[in-house]
Amino acid sequence: MSRRLVAVAALVVLGVAVISNVSWRKRRQQRAAIADRREEYVVESVERYVDMGVALRVVVADPAGEVRLGDRRLRVLREHRFGGMIDTKPGEIRFIGPSLRPVVWHCSEDQEQILLHADAARPAQLVYGSEGAGKTTVLAMWHVLTGVLPHVGEGREGGQTAPTERRLDSLLSEMRGLYPRSWYKFKTARKVLEFADGTAIRLVSTHKQSTAQGSPLQSFNWSWAGEDEGQDSTAEHDNVTARLREARGGASRAPRLMTATAKDETAWRNARDKLEASGLWARRTLLGTRSPFIDPDHWVAMERSMSEREYRRRVLAADVGPERMLYPSYEREKTLVRRAELGWIDVTKNELRPWGANFAALVGHDPGTLFDVSLVLKAFLFHPRQVRPNWVVIGEITTEQSTTELHVVKLLELARRDNMNLLDRMGKQIVDGDRMLVRADPYGNTDMRPDRTVYTVFRNAGITIHPAAYSEEGTKPGRIPREGGIDLVNTLLCNAAGERRLYIAIDELGQPVAPRLVKSLEASERDAGGRAETQRKDRFDLSHWAAALRYALWAVERPRSQLFAGGMST
């Protein structure tokens, strides 16, 4: 029996003896350590030279194709070569020649674009993929082609994250299926793939047992990074960026690949849009329906066995709202716009002239027990020939469990950044200056402010405030029917003719300036009985921001909608 086999046997026997009298957790740690040593004995190559060559073949489905994978026949469109023979002698690690027997990988044309991505200005890629699109496979290939081979002999490390240990195991299984055993050895305890030339890939789960726990990514130094199921790890994205301090040129030049699937969550959509707005990320779509490795009949069967909404989400990687979405006319890509100072014509004063002069902004205000909410809007013509104006939300103020006085202070701070409600040198409001017009909940929240009404606080601060609606006599506060208000907002977001007249501005980072309003529009849904806004009025209630929007627009747009519908203007 060889020395190597004797040593392995001794390690196994020793492991069994030690493991028998310790806790389960300790046994697991010891098993991992023993597995590491066994791998080193068994896998260590006596060969000085290792062939780390790859032949990447781009294929399409073809019944007469020369390649057969499972039940599928494929035709090779082209082939790309990577890597070669490596001298692994310490101190002399380098490529010494072309590959003699490269490992053959097959990819689709969509995967090819990801694997050959070479945009120095946008080194990172966000791959939005559907089920069966090959996201796991492309990650495993990408690590070698973009991370390992370009850094041969440098001893660098790349990272691969996933939201759970189970997802990491799936990735590891894919890597082991693609990488020849002569290339690497796997350190079980540390979950590190160490390649023959000294480069490594570390696999880390981003799952945290509690919010008090620090980032699981702390202390690592990476030169490139892959992120699996990015929609479930938004909290750790910045920590991945911080780990890339070893990359050539720093984190802004580090190769990155994040795969993600559609998720009905505003926090993920905001994070995704921020990546795209940074200018460092290229957006790609990877659809299973375009994969040459899956029979088209599979997708036909899925389409027939699930709802249209679920098919669009799981197979077409489309963003879909809640099943009983309260604002179905809302579409993030079409509702969120970058505010253009040039080309837009500000017609806010003209739209608000019936209520007074110099009103340069319209504000909807919803006072509440937990939240006080104000949304600031302006009216624009996007082009001179436009007949009816577009309303753009340009600001949002939310105060939680605070006073009306503090809310008004914050609202005035926002207004004065836009040159409204300015004061003269004596501290008095400029009479002829631009100002806000506030439309508030007709009933207010005066029962919670026994010493001073909400309206009085606004007026004492020099802000013009009116109820969102009046009674038919026009002398007392009226009531906005909930369904009527919801219908008005939906119509402004997109009417039956496809016209959109309600937008929300985004900042230079691609983030909405009214983030809670966006979440309210994206996540609000009807209950099982079809009723709207029946949720408990607690800190998770989303209705305040949409309500403030209805309060702002009701008096201005309701008469116009009745007129265009053939009704009477009031």
Secondary structure as the mmCIF struct_conf table of DSSP 4:
data_model
#
loop_
_struct_conf.conf_type_id
_struct_conf.id
_struct_conf.beg_label_comp_id
_struct_conf.beg_label_asym_id
_struct_conf.beg_label_seq_id
_struct_conf.end_label_comp_id
_struct_conf.end_label_asym_id
_struct_conf.end_label_seq_id
HELX_RH_AL_P HELX_RH_AL_P1 ARG A 3 ILE A 19
TURN_TY1_P TURN_TY1_P1 SER A 20 ASN A 21
BEND BEND1 VAL A 22 VAL A 22
HELX_RH_AL_P HELX_RH_AL_P2 TRP A 24 VAL A 43
BEND BEND2 ARG A 48 ARG A 48
STRN STRN1 TYR A 49 ALA A 61
TURN_TY1_P TURN_TY1_P2 PRO A 63 ALA A 64
BEND BEND3 GLU A 66 GLU A 66
STRN STRN2 VAL A 67 LEU A 69
TURN_TY1_P TURN_TY1_P3 GLY A 70 ASP A 71
STRN STRN3 ARG A 72 ASP A 87
TURN_TY1_P TURN_TY1_P4 PRO A 90 GLY A 91
STRN STRN4 ARG A 94 GLY A 97
BEND BEND4 LEU A 100 ARG A 101
HELX_LH_PP_P HELX_LH_PP_P1 PRO A 102 PRO A 102
STRN STRN5 VAL A 103 CYS A 107
HELX_RH_AL_P HELX_RH_AL_P3 GLU A 109 LEU A 115
TURN_TY1_P TURN_TY1_P5 LEU A 116 LEU A 116
BEND BEND5 ALA A 120 ALA A 121
STRN STRN6 ALA A 124 GLY A 129
TURN_TY1_P TURN_TY1_P6 GLU A 131 GLY A 132
BEND BEND6 ALA A 133 ALA A 133
HELX_RH_AL_P HELX_RH_AL_P4 LYS A 135 TRP A 142
HELX_RH_PI_P HELX_RH_PI_P1 HIS A 143 VAL A 148
HELX_RH_3T_P HELX_RH_3T_P1 LEU A 149 HIS A 151
TURN_TY1_P TURN_TY1_P7 VAL A 152 GLY A 153
BEND BEND7 GLU A 154 GLU A 154
STRN STRN7 GLU A 157 ALA A 162
BEND BEND8 PRO A 163 THR A 164
HELX_RH_AL_P HELX_RH_AL_P5 GLU A 165 LEU A 178
BEND BEND9 TYR A 179 TYR A 179
TURN_TY1_P TURN_TY1_P8 ARG A 181 TRP A 183
STRN STRN8 TYR A 184 LYS A 187
TURN_TY1_P TURN_TY1_P9 THR A 188 LYS A 191
STRN STRN9 VAL A 192 PHE A 195
TURN_TY1_P TURN_TY1_P10 ALA A 196 ASP A 197
BEND BEND10 GLY A 198 GLY A 198
STRN STRN10 ALA A 200 SER A 205
BEND BEND11 GLN A 209 SER A 210
TURN_TY1_P TURN_TY1_P11 THR A 211 ALA A 212
BEND BEND12 GLN A 213 GLN A 213
TURN_TY1_P TURN_TY1_P12 PRO A 216 SER A 219
BEND BEND13 SER A 223 SER A 223
STRN STRN11 TRP A 224 GLU A 227
BEND BEND14 ASP A 228 GLU A 229
HELX_RH_3T_P HELX_RH_3T_P2 GLY A 230 ASP A 232
HELX_RH_3T_P HELX_RH_3T_P3 THR A 234 GLU A 236
HELX_RH_AL_P HELX_RH_AL_P6 HIS A 237 ARG A 243
HELX_RH_3T_P HELX_RH_3T_P4 LEU A 244 GLU A 246
BEND BEND15 ALA A 247 ALA A 247
TURN_TY1_P TURN_TY1_P13 ARG A 248 GLY A 249
HELX_RH_3T_P HELX_RH_3T_P5 ALA A 251 ARG A 253
STRN STRN12 ARG A 256 ALA A 260
HELX_RH_AL_P HELX_RH_AL_P7 THR A 266 ALA A 277
TURN_TY1_P TURN_TY1_P14 SER A 278 GLY A 279
BEND BEND16 LEU A 280 LEU A 280
STRN STRN13 TRP A 281 LEU A 286
HELX_RH_3T_P HELX_RH_3T_P6 GLY A 288 ARG A 290
TURN_TY1_P TURN_TY1_P15 PRO A 292 PHE A 293
BEND BEND17 ILE A 294 ILE A 294
HELX_RH_AL_P HELX_RH_AL_P8 PRO A 296 SER A 305
BEND BEND18 MET A 306 MET A 306
HELX_RH_AL_P HELX_RH_AL_P9 GLU A 308 ARG A 314
TURN_TY1_P TURN_TY1_P16 VAL A 315 VAL A 315
BEND BEND19 LEU A 316 LEU A 316
TURN_TY1_P TURN_TY1_P17 GLU A 323 ARG A 324
STRN STRN14 MET A 325 MET A 325
BEND BEND20 LEU A 326 LEU A 326
TURN_TY1_P TURN_TY1_P18 PRO A 328 SER A 329
HELX_RH_AL_P HELX_RH_AL_P10 ARG A 332 THR A 335
STRN STRN15 LEU A 336 ARG A 338
BEND BEND21 GLU A 341 GLY A 343
STRN STRN16 ILE A 345 ASP A 346
HELX_RH_AL_P HELX_RH_AL_P11 THR A 348 GLU A 351
TURN_TY1_P TURN_TY1_P19 LEU A 352 LEU A 352
HELX_RH_3T_P HELX_RH_3T_P7 ARG A 353 TRP A 355
BEND BEND22 ALA A 357 ALA A 357
STRN STRN17 PHE A 359 ASP A 366
BEND BEND23 THR A 369 LEU A 370
STRN STRN18 PHE A 371 LEU A 381
BEND BEND24 PHE A 382 HIS A 383
TURN_TY1_P TURN_TY1_P20 PRO A 384 ARG A 385
BEND BEND25 VAL A 387 ARG A 388
HELX_LH_PP_P HELX_LH_PP_P2 PRO A 389 PRO A 389
STRN STRN19 ASN A 390 GLU A 400
BEND BEND26 GLN A 401 GLN A 401
HELX_RH_AL_P HELX_RH_AL_P12 THR A 404 ARG A 417
TURN_TY1_P TURN_TY1_P21 ASP A 418 ASN A 419
BEND BEND27 ASN A 421 ASN A 421
STRN STRN20 LEU A 423 LEU A 423
TURN_TY1_P TURN_TY1_P22 ARG A 425 MET A 426
BEND BEND28 GLY A 427 GLY A 427
HELX_LH_PP_P HELX_LH_PP_P3 LYS A 428 LYS A 428
STRN STRN21 GLN A 429 GLN A 429
HELX_LH_PP_P HELX_LH_PP_P4 ILE A 430 ILE A 430
TURN_TY1_P TURN_TY1_P23 VAL A 431 ASP A 432
BEND BEND29 GLY A 433 GLY A 433
STRN STRN22 ARG A 435 ALA A 440
TURN_TY1_P TURN_TY1_P24 PRO A 442 ASN A 445
HELX_RH_3T_P HELX_RH_3T_P8 THR A 446 MET A 448
TURN_TY1_P TURN_TY1_P25 PRO A 450 ASP A 451
BEND BEND30 ARG A 452 ARG A 452
HELX_RH_AL_P HELX_RH_AL_P13 VAL A 454 ASN A 460
TURN_TY1_P TURN_TY1_P26 ALA A 461 GLY A 462
STRN STRN23 THR A 464 PRO A 467
BEND BEND31 ALA A 468 ALA A 468
STRN STRN24 TYR A 470 TYR A 470
TURN_TY1_P TURN_TY1_P27 GLU A 472 GLU A 473
BEND BEND32 GLY A 474 LYS A 476
STRN STRN25 PRO A 477 PRO A 477
HELX_RH_AL_P HELX_RH_AL_P14 ARG A 482 LEU A 493
TURN_TY1_P TURN_TY1_P28 ALA A 496 ALA A 497
BEND BEND33 GLY A 498 GLY A 498
STRN STRN26 LEU A 502 ILE A 506
TURN_TY1_P TURN_TY1_P29 GLU A 508 LEU A 509
BEND BEND34 GLY A 510 GLY A 510
STRN STRN27 PRO A 512 PRO A 512
BEND BEND35 VAL A 513 ALA A 514
HELX_RH_AL_P HELX_RH_AL_P15 PRO A 515 ALA A 523
STRN STRN28 GLU A 525 GLU A 525
TURN_TY1_P TURN_TY1_P30 ALA A 528 GLY A 529
BEND BEND36 GLY A 530 GLY A 530
BEND BEND37 ALA A 532 GLU A 533
BEND BEND38 GLN A 535 GLN A 535
BEND BEND39 LYS A 537 ASP A 538
TURN_TY1_P TURN_TY1_P31 ARG A 539 PHE A 540
HELX_RH_AL_P HELX_RH_AL_P16 SER A 543 PHE A 564
TURN_TY1_P TURN_TY1_P32 ALA A 565 GLY A 566
#
